[in-house]
Amino acid sequence: MRILVAGATGVVGHPLVGALRERGHEVSALVRKGARDRAPDADGVVVADALDRAALLSAVSAARPEVIVHQMSALRLLRDDPPAAFAQTARLRTEGTANLIAAARATGARRLVAQSIAFAAAPAGEPVLDEDTPLYVDAPDPGWAATVGAVAELERQVLDADLEGVVLRYGTLYGPRTAYARTGGTAQAVLAGRLPLPGGGSGIMSFLHVEDAVGAAVAAVEADATGVFHVTDDDPAPAAQWLPHFARALAAPSPRTVPAALAPRLLGWFMAHQLTSAHGAANDRARARLGWKPARPSWRDALGRE
């Protein structure tokens, strides 16, 4: 198949291009202006800003894809300018998705596979949630509510488009180039003793290795199934388990314990939420309908070691 990977310089997009080519597909990489030199080896490279509809249409027309994979975000900016990273990512999830769908329609693409996140669910009910759980669009923190609102809009657009729409809700990514890599931002915070364990650390995380995110995207490209899928490992775990494990793997100090009530002030609302009240995500639907399963079923084997 002819496939276009949008966001081809990203943590998942870059290795995905190679994985799809290894499967015999003809793959074009869509990259931003200024990122051409970081493009992966591909059958073709097209350059456009996803927020420029005319330029994007021209780029997609040149690639003539049957399938488009949407891996676009601006999270590369997180270390230097977190507000800008989240604001730009929200625009890519809303305006960028709309522009990509318009280009897909105009050029005859039949299938759109888009990345989302598995940790945007409202924290209610069972400790590990399925894809039917409502998203946390009314979160008490305005920044997280806006982020989840953009996620919800991306998913709505993909599923409502007259295309074969697939949404992959990735778990918290670890592995090369992620925040949880040994050189990543979260790892550096743990090494510096700046990521304490609030209260009992009861917030549940569902992790996903980058290689498994790539594998799921390949499966979604080649499958017939449509809809929303959690793409996570098999071992959702509370912060009380994964954070001390992460620190040991990094040879970092053991995380100190702080009262849960202090966590939002010390860590910000989102990280406090993740560590104290977030719920995990079940991957049963992706296994059954995409024929995918994680090659790394548990974070315990590699988190903090890469």
C-alpha positions as CSV (number, residue, x, y, z in Angstrom):
1,M,0.0,0.0,0.0
2,R,1.0,3.6,-0.4
3,I,1.1,5.1,3.1
4,L,1.8,8.6,4.3
5,V,3.2,9.1,7.9
6,A,2.4,12.6,9.2
7,G,4.7,13.5,12.0
8,A,7.5,11.3,10.6
9,T,10.3,12.8,12.8
10,G,8.5,12.0,16.0
11,V,9.2,9.4,18.7
12,V,6.8,6.9,17.0
13,G,6.6,8.3,13.5
14,H,10.3,8.0,12.8
15,P,10.6,4.2,13.5
16,L,7.2,3.6,12.0
17,V,8.3,4.6,8.6
18,G,11.0,2.0,8.6
19,A,8.7,-0.7,10.1
20,L,6.1,-0.1,7.3
21,R,8.7,-0.2,4.6
22,E,10.0,-3.5,6.0
23,R,6.5,-4.9,5.5
24,G,6.7,-4.0,1.8
25,H,4.7,-0.8,1.8
26,E,5.5,2.3,-0.2
27,V,5.9,5.0,2.5
28,S,6.1,8.8,2.3
29,A,7.2,10.9,5.3
30,L,5.4,14.2,6.0
31,V,7.7,16.6,7.9
32,R,7.6,20.2,8.9
33,K,9.6,22.9,7.1
34,G,13.0,23.0,8.9
35,A,12.8,19.3,9.9
36,R,13.7,17.9,6.4
37,D,17.2,16.9,7.6
38,R,15.7,14.8,10.4
39,A,13.4,12.8,8.1
40,P,13.7,9.0,8.2
41,D,14.7,7.0,5.2
42,A,11.5,6.8,3.1
43,D,10.3,6.3,-0.4
44,G,9.4,9.9,-0.5
45,V,9.5,13.0,1.7
46,V,7.0,15.8,1.5
47,V,7.2,19.0,3.5
48,A,4.3,21.0,4.9
49,D,2.9,22.6,8.1
50,A,-0.2,20.7,9.0
51,L,-1.8,24.0,10.1
52,D,-1.5,25.4,6.5
53,R,-4.3,23.7,4.7
54,A,-3.2,24.6,1.2
55,A,0.4,23.4,1.7
56,L,-0.8,20.2,3.4
57,L,-3.1,19.4,0.4
58,S,-0.3,19.9,-2.0
59,A,2.0,17.6,0.0
60,V,-0.6,14.9,0.4
61,S,-1.4,15.1,-3.3
62,A,2.2,14.5,-4.1
63,A,2.3,11.4,-2.0
64,R,-1.1,10.0,-3.2
65,P,-1.6,7.8,-0.1
66,E,-4.1,5.1,0.3
67,V,-3.6,5.2,4.1
68,I,-2.6,8.2,6.2
69,V,-1.1,7.8,9.7
70,H,-1.4,10.8,11.9
71,Q,1.4,10.9,14.5
72,M,1.6,14.7,14.8
73,S,2.3,16.5,18.0
74,A,4.5,19.4,19.3
75,L,5.7,17.6,22.4
76,R,9.3,18.1,21.3
77,L,8.9,21.5,22.8
78,L,8.1,20.2,26.3
79,R,11.6,20.8,27.8
80,D,11.9,24.3,26.6
81,D,8.4,25.6,26.6
82,P,5.7,23.4,28.1
83,P,2.7,25.8,27.6
84,A,3.7,26.2,23.9
85,A,4.1,22.4,23.5
86,F,0.6,21.7,24.8
87,A,-1.0,24.6,22.9
88,Q,0.5,23.6,19.6
89,T,-0.3,20.0,20.1
90,A,-3.9,20.9,20.8
91,R,-4.0,22.8,17.5
92,L,-2.5,19.8,15.7
93,R,-5.1,17.6,17.2
94,T,-8.0,19.9,16.1
95,E,-7.0,22.1,13.2
96,G,-4.3,19.8,12.0
97,T,-6.6,16.8,12.0
98,A,-9.3,18.7,10.1
99,N,-6.8,19.7,7.5
100,L,-5.4,16.2,7.2
101,I,-8.9,14.8,6.8
102,A,-9.7,17.4,4.1
103,A,-6.5,16.4,2.2
104,A,-7.3,12.7,2.6
105,R,-10.8,13.2,1.0
106,A,-9.4,15.4,-1.8
107,T,-6.7,12.9,-2.7
108,G,-8.7,9.7,-2.4
109,A,-7.1,8.1,0.7
110,R,-9.4,5.5,2.2
111,R,-8.1,5.0,5.8
112,L,-6.8,7.3,8.6
113,V,-5.0,6.0,11.6
114,A,-4.5,8.6,14.3
115,Q,-2.7,8.6,17.6
116,S,-4.4,9.6,20.8
117,I,-3.7,8.9,24.5
118,A,-5.0,6.2,26.9
119,F,-4.7,8.4,30.1
120,A,-7.4,10.9,29.2
121,A,-10.3,9.0,30.8
122,A,-12.3,10.3,33.6
123,P,-11.1,8.6,36.8
124,A,-14.3,6.7,37.8
125,G,-15.3,3.1,38.1
126,E,-13.0,0.2,37.8
127,P,-9.2,0.7,38.3
128,V,-8.5,-0.3,34.7
129,L,-10.9,1.1,32.1
130,D,-12.0,0.2,28.6
131,E,-12.5,2.5,25.6
132,D,-16.1,3.3,26.4
133,T,-15.2,5.3,29.5
134,P,-15.9,9.0,29.1
135,L,-13.0,11.3,28.6
136,Y,-12.1,13.7,31.4
137,V,-13.2,16.8,29.5
138,D,-14.5,18.4,32.7
139,A,-11.2,17.9,34.7
140,P,-10.8,20.6,37.4
141,D,-7.5,21.8,35.9
142,P,-8.1,24.1,33.0
143,G,-5.0,23.0,31.2
144,W,-5.8,19.3,31.4
145,A,-9.4,19.9,30.5
146,A,-8.3,21.8,27.3
147,T,-5.8,19.0,26.4
148,V,-8.5,16.3,26.8
149,G,-11.0,18.5,24.9
150,A,-8.6,18.6,22.0
151,V,-8.1,14.8,22.2
152,A,-11.9,14.3,22.2
153,E,-12.2,16.6,19.1
154,L,-9.4,14.6,17.3
155,E,-11.2,11.4,18.0
156,R,-14.6,12.8,16.9
157,Q,-13.2,14.0,13.6
158,V,-11.5,10.8,12.8
159,L,-14.5,8.6,13.6
160,D,-17.0,10.9,11.9
161,A,-15.0,11.3,8.7
162,D,-16.1,9.3,5.6
163,L,-12.9,7.3,5.9
164,E,-11.9,4.1,7.6
165,G,-11.1,5.8,10.9
166,V,-8.9,4.3,13.6
167,V,-7.8,5.9,16.9
168,L,-4.9,4.4,18.8
169,R,-4.8,5.5,22.4
170,Y,-1.2,5.0,23.4
171,G,-0.3,4.4,27.0
172,T,2.5,6.4,28.6
173,L,5.4,5.9,26.3
174,Y,8.8,4.7,27.5
175,G,11.9,3.7,25.6
176,P,14.2,5.8,23.3
177,R,13.5,9.5,23.0
178,T,10.7,9.5,25.5
179,A,10.4,11.4,28.8
180,Y,11.0,8.0,30.6
181,A,14.2,7.2,28.7
182,R,17.3,7.5,30.9
183,T,18.0,10.9,29.4
184,G,14.4,12.0,29.4
185,G,12.8,14.7,31.5
186,T,10.9,12.4,33.9
187,A,14.0,10.3,34.4
188,Q,16.1,13.4,35.1
189,A,13.5,14.5,37.7
190,V,13.7,11.1,39.4
191,L,17.5,11.2,39.4
192,A,17.4,14.7,41.0
193,G,15.0,13.6,43.7
194,R,12.3,15.9,42.3
195,L,9.5,13.4,41.7
196,P,8.1,12.3,45.1
197,L,5.5,9.7,45.8
198,P,2.3,11.5,47.0
199,G,0.3,9.7,49.7
200,G,-0.1,6.0,48.9
201,G,0.8,6.4,45.2
202,S,-2.5,4.9,44.1
203,G,-2.7,6.5,40.7
204,I,-2.5,3.7,38.0
205,M,-0.3,4.0,34.9
206,S,-0.6,2.0,31.8
207,F,2.8,2.0,30.0
208,L,3.7,1.3,26.4
209,H,7.1,0.8,24.9
210,V,7.8,2.8,21.7
211,E,8.4,-0.4,19.8
212,D,4.9,-1.7,20.7
213,A,3.4,1.7,19.7
214,V,5.0,1.2,16.3
215,G,3.8,-2.4,16.1
216,A,0.2,-1.3,16.9
217,A,0.3,1.4,14.2
218,V,1.5,-1.2,11.6
219,A,-1.3,-3.5,12.7
220,A,-3.9,-0.7,12.4
221,V,-2.7,0.2,8.9
222,E,-3.1,-3.4,7.7
223,A,-6.2,-4.4,9.6
224,D,-9.8,-3.9,8.5
225,A,-11.1,-2.9,11.9
226,T,-12.1,0.7,12.7
227,G,-12.8,2.5,16.0
228,V,-11.0,3.4,19.2
229,F,-8.3,1.1,20.7
230,H,-6.3,1.3,23.9
231,V,-2.7,0.4,23.1
232,T,-1.0,-0.4,26.3
233,D,1.1,-3.1,27.9
234,D,-0.5,-5.9,30.0
235,D,0.7,-4.6,33.4
236,P,-1.2,-1.5,34.6
237,A,0.4,-0.5,37.9
238,P,0.1,2.1,40.7
239,A,2.7,4.7,41.2
240,A,3.6,3.0,44.5
241,Q,5.0,0.2,42.3
242,W,6.4,1.8,39.2
243,L,8.0,4.9,40.6
244,P,10.3,3.2,43.2
245,H,11.1,0.6,40.5
246,F,12.0,3.3,38.0
247,A,14.3,5.0,40.6
248,R,16.1,1.7,41.3
249,A,16.7,1.1,37.6
250,L,18.1,4.6,37.3
251,A,20.3,4.1,40.5
252,A,18.5,7.2,41.7
253,P,17.5,8.1,45.3
254,S,14.3,6.4,46.6
255,P,11.4,8.8,46.0
256,R,10.4,10.6,49.2
257,T,6.8,10.4,50.4
258,V,4.8,13.6,50.6
259,P,1.2,14.2,51.7
260,A,-1.2,13.8,48.7
261,A,-2.7,17.3,49.5
262,L,0.7,18.9,48.7
263,A,1.2,17.1,45.4
264,P,-0.6,19.6,43.1
265,R,1.5,22.5,44.4
266,L,4.8,20.5,44.3
267,L,4.2,18.7,41.0
268,G,1.4,20.5,39.1
269,W,-2.1,19.2,38.8
270,F,-1.5,16.7,36.0
271,M,1.4,14.8,37.6
272,A,-0.3,14.8,40.9
273,H,-3.4,13.4,39.2
274,Q,-1.3,10.7,37.5
275,L,0.3,9.6,40.7
276,T,-2.7,9.7,43.0
277,S,-6.0,9.2,41.1
278,A,-5.5,8.2,37.4
279,H,-6.9,4.9,36.2
280,G,-5.3,2.3,33.9
281,A,-6.4,1.2,30.4
282,A,-7.2,-2.3,29.2
283,N,-5.9,-3.4,25.8
284,D,-8.4,-6.3,25.2
285,R,-10.1,-4.6,22.2
286,A,-6.8,-4.1,20.4
287,R,-5.8,-7.7,20.9
288,A,-9.2,-9.0,19.7
289,R,-9.8,-6.7,16.7
290,L,-6.4,-5.5,15.5
291,G,-4.6,-8.8,16.2
292,W,-2.0,-6.9,18.2
293,K,-0.3,-7.7,21.5
294,P,2.6,-6.0,23.2
295,A,6.0,-7.6,22.5
296,R,7.0,-6.1,25.9
297,P,4.1,-7.1,28.1
298,S,5.4,-5.4,31.2
299,W,7.2,-2.2,31.9
300,R,9.1,-4.0,34.7
301,D,11.6,-5.5,32.3
302,A,12.9,-2.3,30.7
303,L,11.6,0.9,32.3
304,G,14.7,3.0,33.3
305,R,17.1,0.7,31.5
306,E,17.2,2.4,28.0
